[in-house]
Amino acid sequence: MIAQEMAPEMSEAALPLPTPDMTGDDLFRLGMMYSSGSGGCPMDRVSAHMIFNLAAMKGSIEARVYRREMSEEMDREEISEAQRAARRWIDAGVVSLAA
C-alpha cells in the first residue's frame, strides 16, 4: 500500500505520513524511511519518490538527488503514480508548499 492511500486522519500508529508542518528536511528524512523500510515504514519506492518530490519542492537538495536515483530504479508507471500522489497530497492541503 502506498502512503497516499492512507487517510491523513488515521492513527499515527498506522504509518508515519507527511504533515503540513514538515520542512523539506523533515520530508527528506521521511522519504529515507520509506526508501529503506525503516522507522515503522514499509519499503516502498513509489511512496519514497512521492515524499522526496514533496521534500524537493520544499527546498531539500538531498531529496532531489535521492529522487533522481530512485527514478533510475523505477519504471515509468511507478514514477507517474508517485507524481500523481504528490499532487494529491498538495491539493488536499496536507503538505503546504508555502514558505
N, C-alpha and C positions, 0 to 999 in steps of 0.2 A: 504494500500500500504506500503510495507516495504521500509526502507530508501534506500537500494541499488538500487531500481528500479528507483529512481530519478537520472536524469543525473547530474553529478557533475557541469556542466556549467550552470545549471538552476539558475534562480534568487534566491538570498539569502532569499528573502521574502517567498519562497516556503516552505522550511523546513531547520532547522539547520542540516548540514551534516558534516561528518569528512573532514578535510583538511590536506594537507601534513605537515603543521607546528604545528599541535596539539601534545601536550605532552600526556603521559599516563594519567595524572591528568585531562587534558582538555577533553580527550575522556571519562574518567570516568564520569565527570560532564554531558557530552552529553548523555551518556548511562542512567544516572539517569533521565534526562529529558524524554527520551523515555519510561523508565520503569514506570514513574509516570504520563505521559501525561501532562507535564508542559513546559513552555518556548516556546510555539509555536509548540511543538512536539505532535503527536498523541500518545496515549498509545499503544505501540507495543512491545510485548515480543521478537519477532524474531529480530527486529532492535536493541532493547536494548541489547540482548545477543550478537549480532554481534559486537556492539560497545564496550561492556565490554570485548569481546575477543580481539579486537584490542588494547584496553587500557591495558589489561593484558600483551600482547606481548610487549608493550612499558614500562612495569615495574610497573604498578599500582597494588598494593597488594589489595586495596579495590575492584578493578574491578574483581579480581579473586574470592573474597568472594561473590560478588553480582551475578557474572556469575554462580557460583555453586548454589546459592539459586534460581535463575531464572530457571536453568535446572531442578530443582525439580518440578517446576510448568508446565513444557513443555513436550510435547510428543517427541518421537524420531525423527519424521519427522521435527518438528519445529527446533530442535537443529541442525539437519543436514542442514537445509535450512540456519540457521544463520551462520554455519561454512562455507558453500559454499559462502555465501555473503561476509564474512570477507575476504576470499581468493580472491574474485573478486576485492574488494577494494585494496588489497595489489598488486595484479597482474596488475591492472590499474595504479598503482603508485600514487593513490590518498592518500593513507596512507603509509608513509615511516617508516620502522622498523629500519632504521639506527639511531644510537645514535646521 
